[in-house]
Each structure stands twice: as structure tokens, then as C-alpha cells.
């Protein structure tokens, strides 16, 4: 899936991933390829991203929101 993680000041990540786990207000959840459309409010925690080559990255955030639609995840976060 295509993933963009942006903040008010910069772009933290732009590329593809096989899975992304986000810290939502209802608890953490993982998005995989072709996940159903969703919009979620994020709380403080870590975004865990697994790239298609197996490399993993983590991004600490203070909050924000995410939207997944048409196999594209956009995360707007405050760090």
C-alpha cells in the first residue's frame, strides 16, 4: 500500500509498506494491503511501519489522524 506520514513541518515517510500499526483513540490497529476505508483519530504513541522489503521503522507521535482509502494511507501527525 502507498503510505505518506506528514507533519505540519515535514514529510516523515513517503513510500510503500506491507503493514502499518497506528495508535488510535480506540486502541492500536494494523492496516494491511487493501484494508477497508477508514478515518481514525490518533493519540500519543508509535507508528510502526513494515516496508515491503522487510525493513521496519517507528515514528513517535503526539497525536493526529489517519485516512485509508483505495490502498493509500495518509497519516497527519504531530511530533
N, C-alpha and C positions, 0 to 999 in steps of 0.2 A: 504494500500500500504506500501511497505517497504521504509524506509527513512533513509538516512545517511547524516548528516551535519558535514563536516570536515573542519578544518583549516590547515595551514602549521604546526602548533604546536600540535594540539589535535583533538579529536573527540568530538563534542558538543552533538550529539544525534545519536543514533542508535536504531531503533525500528520500530514500525508500527504507521500509522496515518490515519485518515479518510479524512483529508484535510490539505493542506499546502499552505499558501499565501506567495509569494516571491515578492520583489521589483525589477522588471526588468527595463531595459532601456526604454522599450515601455510602462511602467506603471505596477502597481501591477496586478498579476493574481493569481488565485487559482487553484491548481491541486487537483483533486478528484481521487477516485479509477478508474483504467483503463483509465486514461487520455491518449490522443494520444501522441505519441513520440514527444519530443520537447527538444531543447537546447536553453538556454537563457542566456544573459549577465545580471548580477545583478548590481544594484547601491546601494549606501548607503541607509539604511532603516532597517526595521524589518522583519524577517521571523516569521510568525505566524503559529504555528503548533497545530492542534487539534488531540489528540490521540483518539483511538477507545473507550476508557473508558470515554471520555468527557473532560478530563483534557487538558488545553491549556497551551502552552509555547511560549515565544517570545525570539528571539535571534537578537540582534543588530549587523548589519554587515556594513562594509565599501564598499564592492563590492565583485565580484566573478562571478561564473557561475553555472548553474544547468543543469542536463540532466535527462530526464524522459524517461524510456524505459522498456517495459514488467512489468509494475506496480511497478517499482523501481525508486525512486527519489534519485539522488545523488547531493548534494549541496557542492561545493568547495567555501569557503568564507574566506574573510579577516576580522578580527575583530579588 
